[in-house]
């Protein structure tokens, strides 16, 4: 998707180059050159605070012990200044599941400083490493390198041992600091066939492979050849994270391995990467997925039958079922495409994960006579799913798709403030896979059905005492209304919410307020404020100021990079409109008429309009931001950046009134 990922290699046995011997891997620990310690800046990125001098990793299946997957990692990092001291805080994730866990050993770590023209090494005390139990699936081994100073070099080396041999380790060439060289070797037995993919915008500087004879000897007289893959990149820029991006893993330059097929020594073959028809059958028969949908209808029959009995309108009937499920459950903030507790137990406890709640919604809608399908997807922070073949672990969420009157609706009942047919922003990540009750599954585009929409209207008048008084109406719809409703409901009552606005808006006093449609989710949320705004300049009582953008302000441009190699993903289109009618008395005059701005993006992608008109004793301010697409390509980035430069500049505009002499 977005042209950021490409297929690098397919089955393991398709080799680029075949040789008989593999060269020795990696580099020696402790070999620090004097010039590396004397280095003051990285010439290819003079703004960087640190740079990776060398990085090497290799993964292979051990021939002894439990035939675990071993991963050797070795890195040298130059700390250029104190802003990069956090690079000395090392965290090694260790995964665990079903009684098995990864472990790390052979840790070596040293800090090198230049003292009186000589290299001084300070070694890590092994007693100062500790393990944090992060979750039931993850431990974190942590340590901090000693004697960190500006200009030092740190070096870390360790071996990670994993019992999860099918999960061959991926390798990220790119990180948040630049790298001079990064190399990864993967030695894979010939009876393990992998799909190998390269993601990211950068190309490999090295891509070789070698054939190693009889390298895998698991016992019993069995032997297998191995393929040794070698991948490397040089002069890798830091990956700069900006606003409006999905998971970083979508765009980092990295190589991934996915086990396609396992060939046993007795001739049997086990297909690991299945076709979608295989996944369809598995999910339909899975006790935590399809099995829940079959059993779930009976759970809701008693309560829902009476609820919808008198309703003849199909859409209203579906909305009643949706509202019932949404109001019954409390989401436990856990994602998942499978039911964690089971629909019956989740119903009784009134809580559950995403799978519990949305599979319950599907079962309830099916019970009500609607044709409803589960749609599995990957959330924005989880990354894009591979679409050339099924990788079920890529998906971490499930929603409902229901067809009513020839129209399709996607539903998520985990969020009480989401309206019928609207998905939370977290779900807007390209596409999902729909599973009808019968027939083959299919890809479904997941597009926003709502905008991020806000309309602000101000009717103000400048008083002779130097204050501005009048009415402000803020109307929000779509995703802006969703956020506003959540924010308002986070307070104990509306008075506390208004107090927070008084604190946020300096020099503005809310005299009276009215909030409408807070609970009516299919209508725009309307907030009306009667306000008094202090206009005096503390230094000059004859000069008055009003910043018209106190409610919706772009204080800085969210786009600062010179270029961007990944898309700008807003989630949903943006539409913001501000209109101000301001009356002022004869004893005042508008000092400066701000310059109007009209700027449009190419191909109808959006526009920004800003104007201030002075008609008699009335000032009319108009501002409109329209970004019509949810996603903009990296080629459109420069235009978006310039558009927001103009927006930020205009939003700093003050209306300045002078008292006439």
SVG drawing of the C-alpha trace seen along z (x, -y; Angstrom):
<svg xmlns="http://www.w3.org/2000/svg" viewBox="-45 -63 92 104">
<polyline fill="none" stroke="black" stroke-width="0.4" points="0.0,0.0 1.2,-3.5 4.0,-2.0 6.2,-1.7 6.6,2.1 7.9,4.5 8.5,8.2 12.2,8.9 12.6,12.6 10.1,15.5 10.9,19.1 14.2,19.7 15.6,21.9 15.7,19.1 19.3,17.9 21.1,15.0 24.6,16.4 25.7,19.9 29.1,20.5 30.5,23.3 31.8,21.3 30.6,18.5 33.0,15.8 33.4,15.0 30.7,12.8 30.6,9.5 33.5,7.6 35.5,7.9 34.4,6.4 36.5,3.6 38.1,2.4 37.6,-1.4 39.5,-3.7 40.9,-7.0 39.1,-9.0 35.8,-7.7 36.3,-9.2 37.7,-12.5 34.6,-12.8 32.6,-16.0 29.7,-15.6 28.3,-13.3 29.0,-15.0 26.0,-13.5 23.6,-14.8 25.1,-17.6 21.9,-17.9 22.1,-14.4 23.0,-13.9 24.3,-10.4 25.1,-8.0 25.5,-4.2 29.1,-3.5 28.6,0.2 25.7,2.6 25.7,6.3 23.2,9.1 23.0,12.7 20.3,15.3 20.5,19.1 19.0,22.3 21.3,23.9 22.5,27.4 22.7,28.4 20.5,28.2 16.9,27.5 17.6,26.3 16.5,22.9 16.7,19.8 19.9,17.8 20.3,14.1 23.6,12.4 23.5,8.6 26.4,6.1 26.4,2.3 28.7,-0.6 27.1,-4.1 28.8,-7.5 27.3,-9.9 27.9,-13.3 26.3,-15.4 24.3,-15.1 20.9,-15.1 21.8,-11.5 22.7,-10.1 19.4,-8.1 21.1,-5.9 23.0,-4.3 19.7,-3.0 19.4,0.5 16.2,2.5 16.0,6.0 12.5,7.4 12.0,11.1 8.8,12.8 7.0,15.6 4.0,17.8 2.6,21.2 5.3,21.8 8.1,21.0 10.2,17.8 13.2,16.2 16.4,15.5 19.5,13.3 23.0,14.2 26.7,13.3 26.0,9.7 29.0,7.5 28.7,3.7 31.4,1.0 31.7,-2.8 34.9,-4.3 36.1,-7.8 39.2,-9.7 41.3,-10.6 44.7,-12.3 44.8,-11.1 44.2,-7.5 41.1,-5.2 39.7,-4.5 37.2,-1.6 34.5,-1.3 32.8,2.1 29.2,2.7 28.9,4.4 26.8,7.5 25.1,7.2 23.4,4.0 21.2,5.6 17.6,6.3 14.5,7.9 11.1,6.2 7.9,8.3 6.1,6.1 3.1,8.4 2.2,12.1 3.7,12.1 6.7,9.9 9.8,9.4 12.2,6.5 15.9,6.9 17.3,3.5 20.7,1.9 22.5,-1.4 26.1,-1.8 28.4,-3.4 30.5,-6.6 28.5,-8.3 30.1,-11.6 29.8,-13.8 31.9,-12.3 32.0,-8.8 31.4,-5.6 29.2,-2.8 29.4,0.8 26.8,3.6 26.9,7.2 24.6,10.1 23.0,13.4 19.3,13.8 17.9,17.4 14.4,18.1 12.3,21.3 10.0,19.8 12.0,21.1 9.3,20.4 9.4,16.7 12.6,15.8 13.9,12.5 13.3,9.4 15.9,6.6 15.4,2.9 18.0,1.0 16.6,-2.4 16.0,-3.9 15.6,-7.3 19.3,-8.1 21.4,-7.8 23.5,-4.7 26.8,-4.6 26.5,-0.8 24.0,1.8 24.2,5.5 22.2,8.6 22.9,12.2 20.2,14.9 21.2,18.6 18.2,20.7 18.0,24.5 16.8,25.6 13.8,27.4 12.4,24.1 10.9,22.1 10.3,18.4 8.7,15.4 11.2,12.6 10.1,9.0 11.8,5.6 9.8,2.6 10.6,-1.0 11.8,-3.6 15.5,-2.8 17.3,-0.2 19.8,2.4 23.5,1.7 24.3,5.3 22.1,8.4 23.9,11.7 23.3,15.3 25.4,18.4 24.8,22.1 26.3,23.9 26.5,27.6 25.2,29.8 25.0,26.9 21.9,28.1 22.3,31.5 19.4,31.9 20.3,35.5 19.2,39.0 21.6,38.8 19.6,36.1 21.4,33.2 20.2,30.2 22.0,27.5 21.4,23.9 21.0,20.6 23.0,17.7 21.4,14.4 23.4,11.2 21.7,7.8 23.3,4.4 22.7,0.7 25.1,-2.2 24.7,-5.9 21.1,-5.4 19.3,-8.6 17.4,-8.7 13.7,-8.0 11.9,-11.2 8.5,-10.8 6.0,-13.5 2.4,-14.1 -0.3,-12.2 1.4,-8.9 0.4,-5.3 2.6,-2.7 6.3,-3.4 6.9,0.2 5.0,-0.4 7.8,-2.7 11.0,-1.8 13.5,-0.3 13.5,3.3 13.6,7.0 11.0,9.4 10.8,13.3 7.6,15.2 7.7,19.0 5.9,20.4 6.5,24.1 8.2,26.7 9.6,29.8 10.2,32.8 13.0,35.3 10.5,38.1 9.1,36.3 6.0,34.7 5.3,31.0 3.5,28.6 2.1,25.5 2.5,22.6 1.5,19.7 -1.9,20.7 -4.3,19.5 -7.3,17.5 -9.6,20.4 -7.7,22.2 -8.0,19.3 -11.7,18.9 -12.3,22.5 -10.1,22.1 -11.9,19.0 -15.4,20.4 -14.5,23.4 -12.4,21.5 -14.2,21.7 -13.2,18.1 -14.4,16.7 -16.9,18.6 -18.0,20.8 -18.9,17.7 -21.1,16.4 -23.0,19.6 -23.6,19.8 -24.1,16.1 -27.5,15.7 -29.2,17.4 -27.5,15.2 -29.4,12.1 -32.7,13.6 -34.6,12.9 -33.6,9.2 -33.5,8.2 -36.7,9.8 -38.9,7.5 -36.7,4.5 -37.1,4.7 -40.5,6.5 -42.5,3.3 -39.9,1.7 -40.7,2.0 -37.9,-0.2 -34.8,2.0 -32.3,-0.7 -33.9,-1.8 -34.1,1.8 -30.3,2.3 -29.6,-1.0 -31.5,0.2 -29.5,3.4 -26.3,1.5 -27.2,-1.0 -28.1,2.0 -24.8,3.7 -22.9,0.4 -24.7,-0.4 -24.5,3.1 -20.7,3.6 -17.8,1.8 -14.7,2.3 -11.6,3.4 -9.2,1.5 -7.9,4.8 -7.7,5.3 -8.3,8.7 -10.0,10.3 -10.9,13.3 -13.3,13.5 -11.3,13.4 -13.9,14.6 -16.6,15.9 -19.9,14.1 -21.9,15.7 -19.5,14.9 -18.8,11.4 -22.5,10.7 -22.9,11.8 -20.0,9.7 -20.9,6.8 -17.3,6.4 -14.8,7.8 -12.2,7.1 -12.9,5.9 -13.6,9.5 -16.0,10.1 -18.0,7.0 -18.0,6.8 -18.6,10.5 -21.5,10.1 -22.8,7.3 -22.5,9.5 -24.4,12.3 -27.1,10.0 -27.6,8.4 -27.8,11.9 -30.4,12.9 -32.3,9.8 -32.4,11.0 -29.6,8.9 -26.9,10.2 -23.8,9.4 -20.2,10.3 -17.1,10.0 -14.3,7.9 -10.8,8.3 -8.4,5.4 -5.1,4.0 -5.3,0.8 -3.3,-2.2 -0.6,-1.8 -0.3,2.0 0.8,1.6 -0.5,2.5 -1.4,6.2 0.3,8.1 -2.2,8.5 -0.4,10.8 -1.0,13.8 -2.8,14.3 -0.8,13.5 -3.5,13.8 -1.2,12.4 -1.1,9.1 -4.8,8.5 -5.6,7.3 -9.2,6.1 -12.6,7.1 -15.7,5.0 -19.1,5.8 -20.3,5.2 -24.1,5.1 -26.0,4.6 -29.3,2.7 -31.4,1.4 -28.6,1.9 -26.1,-0.1 -23.2,1.3 -22.3,0.1 -19.2,0.8 -19.9,0.9 -17.8,0.9 -19.6,1.1 -16.6,0.6 -16.8,-3.2 -20.0,-4.7 -19.5,-8.0 -19.2,-6.4 -22.4,-6.7 -24.0,-4.0 -21.9,-3.5 -18.8,-5.3 -15.5,-3.6 -13.1,-5.0 -10.0,-6.6 -7.9,-3.7 -9.6,-1.4 -9.1,-3.6 -6.0,-1.8 -6.5,-0.9 -8.5,2.2 -9.8,5.3 -10.8,8.8 -14.5,9.7 -15.8,13.2 -19.3,13.9 -21.2,16.8 -20.9,18.7 -18.5,18.2 -15.0,16.8 -13.6,14.0 -12.7,10.8 -10.8,7.5 -12.8,4.5 -11.6,0.9 -12.1,-0.8 -12.7,-4.5 -13.9,-7.2 -17.7,-8.0 -17.3,-11.2 -15.0,-14.3 -13.2,-16.0 -15.6,-19.0 -15.9,-22.1 -17.8,-25.3 -17.3,-28.4 -19.4,-31.5 -18.8,-34.6 -21.0,-37.6 -19.1,-40.2 -19.2,-43.9 -16.4,-46.1 -17.6,-48.0 -16.5,-51.5 -14.8,-50.1 -12.4,-48.2 -13.9,-44.7 -15.4,-42.5 -18.8,-41.0 -21.1,-38.6 -21.9,-35.1 -19.8,-32.2 -21.3,-29.1 -19.1,-26.1 -20.7,-23.3 -18.7,-20.1 -19.5,-17.0 -17.9,-13.7 -14.6,-12.9 -14.3,-16.4 -17.7,-15.9 -16.5,-12.5 -13.5,-14.0 -15.5,-16.9 -18.1,-14.6 -15.3,-12.4 -13.6,-15.5 -16.8,-17.0 -17.8,-13.7 -14.4,-13.3 -15.5,-16.0 -17.8,-15.3 -20.2,-18.0 -20.6,-20.8 -19.5,-23.5 -16.2,-21.8 -15.8,-21.7 -16.5,-25.4 -14.0,-26.2 -11.4,-24.3 -12.2,-26.5 -11.9,-29.7 -8.4,-28.6 -7.5,-27.7 -8.8,-30.9 -6.8,-33.7 -8.6,-37.1 -11.9,-35.4 -14.8,-35.0 -17.7,-32.7 -20.8,-34.4 -23.3,-31.7 -23.3,-28.5 -25.5,-26.0 -24.6,-22.5 -26.9,-20.7 -26.9,-17.2 -24.3,-15.9 -26.1,-12.5 -27.6,-12.6 -24.7,-11.1 -26.2,-11.4 -26.4,-15.2 -23.8,-17.9 -22.7,-18.8 -23.5,-22.5 -21.9,-24.6 -23.1,-28.2 -21.1,-30.6 -21.9,-34.1 -18.4,-35.7 -16.7,-38.8 -13.1,-39.2 -10.6,-41.6 -9.0,-43.6 -6.6,-46.1 -3.0,-46.0 -1.3,-46.3 1.2,-48.8 -1.2,-51.0 -4.8,-51.6 -5.6,-53.2 -4.8,-50.0 -7.0,-46.9 -6.3,-43.4 -8.4,-40.4 -7.0,-37.1 -10.0,-35.5 -8.5,-32.0 -8.6,-31.4 -10.9,-28.4 -9.2,-26.5 -5.5,-27.4 -2.7,-26.1 0.3,-27.4 2.9,-25.5 3.2,-23.6 2.9,-19.9 5.1,-19.3 8.7,-20.4 10.9,-17.9 12.4,-19.0 10.9,-15.9 8.8,-12.9 9.1,-9.4 5.8,-8.1 2.2,-9.4 0.4,-12.0 -2.5,-10.0 -5.1,-12.3 -7.5,-9.4 -10.4,-11.5 -10.8,-14.7 -10.6,-18.0 -13.1,-20.9 -12.8,-23.9 -14.7,-27.1 -14.6,-30.3 -16.8,-33.3 -16.7,-36.5 -19.0,-39.5 -17.5,-42.2 -19.2,-45.6 -17.1,-48.5 -18.1,-52.0 -17.2,-55.2 -14.4,-56.2 -12.3,-53.2 -10.8,-52.3 -9.2,-49.1 -5.5,-49.8 -4.4,-47.3 -6.3,-45.3 -4.6,-41.9 -3.6,-40.5 -6.0,-38.0 -4.7,-34.5 -6.1,-32.0 -4.1,-28.8 -5.2,-25.6 -3.6,-22.1 -3.0,-20.5 -5.7,-18.2 -8.5,-19.5 -6.7,-18.1 -7.8,-21.0 -7.5,-24.8 -7.1,-27.5 -9.0,-30.8 -8.5,-33.7 -9.9,-37.2 -10.7,-40.2 -13.1,-42.8 -13.9,-46.2 -17.3,-47.5 -18.3,-50.7 -18.1,-49.9 -18.1,-46.2 -15.3,-43.7 -16.0,-40.3 -13.4,-37.6 -13.6,-34.5 -11.3,-31.4 -11.8,-28.1 -9.5,-25.0 -10.5,-22.1 -8.4,-19.0 -10.6,-16.8 -8.5,-13.5 -7.8,-11.3 -4.4,-10.3 -1.8,-12.4 1.2,-10.9 4.8,-11.8 4.9,-13.7 2.1,-16.0 3.9,-16.6 5.7,-19.8 2.3,-21.4 0.7,-20.4 3.7,-21.9 3.4,-25.2 -0.4,-25.2 0.1,-24.9 2.9,-27.5 0.2,-29.9 -2.4,-28.7 0.0,-29.1 1.0,-32.6 -2.6,-33.6 -3.6,-32.2 -1.1,-34.5 -3.1,-37.5 -4.5,-39.9 -7.2,-42.4 -5.8,-45.7 -8.1,-48.6 -6.9,-52.1 -8.8,-54.8 -9.3,-57.8 -7.5,-60.9"/>
</svg>
